[in-house]
């Protein structure tokens, strides 16, 4: 597998996990601050060490694609769980 595919799978799983966690925070606390800020902070923290494995030419591409994958999956999981 290429590094790009590993990034996509990793952020897919991270987005799913944080979608469930955001749903938990929303249901337990009723506060959207934790549900919105924690996933963004986890994304930023997880991206910093992973960028060491990528060549400098691909960094912008990886950041854009991993962010899009992460946000879309996170929102879909959160919305689906919130509607149940």
Order of alpha helices (4+ residues) and beta strands (2+ residues): alpha-alpha-alpha
